[in-house]
Amino acid sequence: MEITRTDFAKGLQTKNLKVAPMLAVVEFVNPPKELAAAVAKDKLIVQNIAVAVFKQLEESREKVQEAIEDFDANFKSSGDKAKDEEEVKKLNSACAQICTAQKGLAEAVAQKKWQEYVSRNKAWTKYQIKFACKIAAATIGLAASIATAAATHGTTAVAVIGMAAKVYTLGKEIYEFAKDISTVEKNIVTVAGALSQRYSNPELQKMDWKSHAQEIAAILGAPFVKGTSTLEDYLKQHKAKLGQLGSKAESAYSQAKDMMKKIEELEKQTKGTGKEDKVKKLGAQVDALLEKVSKVNGKIQEGETFNEAMTAMNEQFIAKRDSKLGPLKKVVDYASEAKEVMDLGKDILELVHALA
C-alpha cells in the first residue's frame, strides 16, 4: 500500500546529460487487512505519515540533483564517446550510493510517524508495521547533442556546443544588465531633474552666486543636499554596472571569436557530409553576433558619456558656484541591441544542436 512518491529527476535541468525519471516510492510492507480497512475509513492515518515522508523525499531529491548538477556543470567532453560514457557510468554509481542512503532516511521517518500514531492508538501495538522505500535506479546518459557530436566530429563539435551554450548564457546576462542600467539611468535623470528645477529657481537666478553663497545654500536647503547624495550613489551604481556589462560583452565577443576558429575546423570536417550549408549559416550568425556585441560596446561608450555629464552636473549642484546648468542627458537604449545579442545567441545554440 503506497504512502507517497516523488520523482528525483523532477525539475532537473542539464545541458550535457539526459536523466530518466527516478521515482521514489514509500509504502507499507505487507500491511494487515485491518490497516487497509482502517485507512479506507480514516485517511488521516496515512496523511500525517505521507506529509513527513514527502518532505524527507524532497530533501533527498535535492541531494541527488546536487550531485548530478555538479557533474553536469564541470563535465567537459573528451571527444571520445566511450570515455565520456565511462565518466557518466561513474555518476550513475555515485547516485545509486546516495539513493541507498536516502532510502533509509525515508523509511526511518515513516516508522517514526507510525510510532507516534500508535502511541495515541494502542490497538495497533499488536501489529508489526514496516515500511519500504523503493527508488528507481539512476539512468543517466550523455545528452544526444554531446553523444552525437563526440561520435561524429569529435572534440571540435563538442567544443562548439559548449561555446554556443556559453554565448547564449552571456547573451541573457547582457540583456538583463542592459535593462537594469536603463532603470538606473532613469532614476538618475529623475533625481537630477528635480534638483535642476530647484537649482533653477528664479529667485536664486537673480542672486550673485559668489557673494551670496551661504544664502543660496540655505534657500536650497537640506533636502537638496540629500538629493545630491542620492544622485551620487546612483551614479556610482551606474558606473559599476557599466563595467559589469562591458565585461560580459567582452566575454561574449571573445567566445564568439573562438567559435569562428572552431567553425573553420568544422567546415573542413563536414565537407562532403551534407552539413556544409548548416555550418555556413552558423558562421554567418556568429558574424552577426560579433557585430551586435560591438554595437552594445558602442552603447556602453554612450553610457560612459552620460555618466561623465551627469557627474559633472552633480558636482555643480554640490559646489553651488555657477547658476547656469547644462541640459539633462537622455537615457541610453541598451536593451534593443542587447536583446538582439541574446536572440542571436539562442539561434546559434539551436543551430549547433541541429548540426550535431
C-alpha positions, 0 to 999 in steps of 0.5 A: 500500500503506497504512502507517497512518491516523488520523482528525483529527476523532477525539475532537473535541468542539464545541458550535457546529460539526459536523466530518466525519471527516478521515482521514489516510492514509500509504502507499507510492507505487507500491511494487515487487512485491518490497516487497509480497512482502517485507512479506507475509513480514516485517511488521516492515518496515512496523511500525517505519515505521507506529509513527513515522508514527502518532505524527507523525499524532497530533501533527498531529491535535492541531494541527488540533483546536487550531485548530478548538477555538479557533474553536469556543470564541470563535465567537459567532453573528451571527444571520445564517446566511450570515455565520456560514457565511462565518466557518466557510468561513474555518476550513475554509481555515485547516485545509486550510493546516495539513493541507498542512503536516502532510502533509509532516511525515508523509511526511518521517518515513516516508522517514526510517524507510525510510532507516534500514531500508535502511541495515541492508538494502542490497538495497533501495538499488536501489529508489526508495521514496516515500511519500504522505500523503493527508488528507481535506479539512476539512468543517466546518459550523455545528452544526444547533442554531446553523444552525437557530436563526440561520435561524429566530429569529435572534440571540435563539435563538442567544443562548439556546443559548449561555446554556443551554450556559453554565448547564449548564457552571456547573451541573457546576462547582457540583456538583463544588465542592459535593462537594469542600467536603463532603470538606473539611468532613469532614476538618475535623470529623475533625481537630477531633474528635480534638483535642476528645477530647484537649482533653477529657481528664479529667485536664486537666478537673480542672486550673485552666486559668489557673494551670496553663497551661504544664502543660496545654500540655505534657500536650497536647503537640506533636502537638496543636499540629500538629493545630491547624495542620492544622485551620487550613489546612483551614479556610482551604481551606474558606473559599476554596472557599466563595467559589469556589462562591458565585461560580459560583452567582452566575454561574449565577443571573445567566445564568439571569436573562438567559435569562428576558429572552431567553425573553420575546423568544422567546415573542413570536417563536414565537407562532403557530409551534407552539413556544409550549408548548416555550418555556413549559416552558423558562421554567418550568425556568429558574424552577426553576433560579433557585430551586435556585441560591438554595437552594445560596446558602442552603447556602453561608450554612450553610457560612459558619456552620460555618466561623465555629464551627469557627474559633472552636473552633480558636482555643480549642484554640490559646489553651488558656484555657477547658476547656469546648468547644462541640459539633462542627458537622455537615457541610453537604449541598451536593451534593443541591441542587447536583446538582439545579442541574446536572440542571436545567441539562442539561434546559434545554440539551436543551430549547433544542436541541429548540426550535431 
